[in-house]
Amino acid sequence: MTSAADSKRDGLHTENVSREPGEFISASKLPHWRLLALLTLPVLLGGCARTGKVDAAATAPVVAVVAVARHDLSNTLEIASEFQPYQEIEVYAKVSGYIQKLYVNWGTHVKAGQVLADLEIPELQQQLQEDEASVHRSESDLERAREELKRANSAYKVAHLTYSRLADVQKSQPGLVAQEDIDVSEGKDLEASAAVSAARASLASGEQALAVAKAMLDKDKALYAYSHITAPFDGVVTLMHAYTGALLPAGTSSNIGNSALCRLSQNDLLRLVIPVPERAVPDLHLGEIIAVKVSGFGKTSSGKIARFSGQIDTQTRTMHTEVEVPNPNYELVPGMYASVEIPLRKAPRVLALPTQVVQPTESGKGTVLLVNDSNQIERRTVTLGLQTASEIEIVSGLKEKDRVIFGSQGQYQPGQRVAPKVMESQEMEQ
């Protein structure tokens, strides 16, 4: 028993409470410290029990998981190339001459038909004058031949009429006209007829001579028109070879070299020449729009597959393919590097997971660590489909919204209880 002295030593005050056996003691009769101890004891016991449960749950490790979701997957082939002008030519002179006036320089933008330079060709101008004189002479000769034909026709008409009359008299009254007169008249008739034929031939020859003279004049005029060198298409002058006063020889195959006036490039439409590997050839489609990444600008443009050779190069096992890229503002410059992304296969709205969570086992198969509804780990075998750089298609073995462990699988065992934490897309990209 505790004595009153002990109670006072402990700082407690006790009161003697006597009761009969079976008598109920009311709370008002209990000391205050005993009543407080009785009220707080169940709370402390319950808190200890809950703390035990929390400690047990806290032992489950937190793991990062991703949910199986439907995505549009597409496998692409990225190939680098450099921009080329849609067409590029060296501009030569058709006829030899000195540059009299020059209208372009480096970087000049020109339209089709615009004059680039005027040539001075004195000998051709002289030839044109001779051709014009020849045409006038031929026209005069032709007019003279027409007059000669008229005169010959008139003489023939008189001679033929005289002979016809004498012949009729000879038939109606034989012996009235001497036979000699009839023969002379017949000869004049034949002579006049021959003169008509000769005049007609002379007229035809005059017409042909005039045609030849006009043809020569037209030819020299056409050559002289080449003294105005014009642009064959819209483009940019990317290189100058000659300037005012320089002699440009005629652009024949025997003297082509550095004798061009300038280089003209069509840059409002560029082309990329892509050597497509043999495995990707079946996935090429004419007219398909593809992404073009320009490294110099750090932005993506769009291009169109315009043409391909239709034959595999046996040396490189690739096929010549051209992609056209519109460049209306001339932002892109030939020679810049770019890379194209050619879509090979597409799989719309398929179940997909990040490639990091799948452990390949054999061709078309793999395993993942699945966190089930009881937050326990299961090893699940899945069938794989289309694979991209960051995602892989799950053909079978999982369903939408299943949770799969993201990260290393070696530190977890099937049946282990975990605390899953779903990762966001931004966290997976980091």
Secondary structure, 3 states (H helix, E strand, C coil): CCCHHHHHHCCCCCCCCCCCCCCCCCHHHCCHHHHHHHHHHHHHHHHHHHHHHHHHHHCCCEEEEEECEEEEEEEEEEEEEEEEEEEEEEECECCCEEEEEECCCCCCEECCCCEEEEEECHHHHHHHHHHHHHHHHHHHHHHHHHHHHHHHHHHHHHHHHHHHHHHHHHHHCCCCCCHHHHHHHHHHHHHHHHHHHHHHHHHHHHHHHHHHHHHHHHHHHHHHHCCEEECCCCEEEEEECCCCCCEECECCCCCCCCCCCEEEEEEEEEEEEEEEEHHHHHHCCCCCEEEEEECCCCEEEEEEEEEEEEEEECCCCEEEEEEEEECCCCCCCCCCEEEEEEEEEEEEEEEEEEHHHCEEEECCEEEEEEECCCCEEEEEEEEEEEECCCEEEEEECCCCCCEEECCCCCCCCCCCECEEEECCHHHHHC
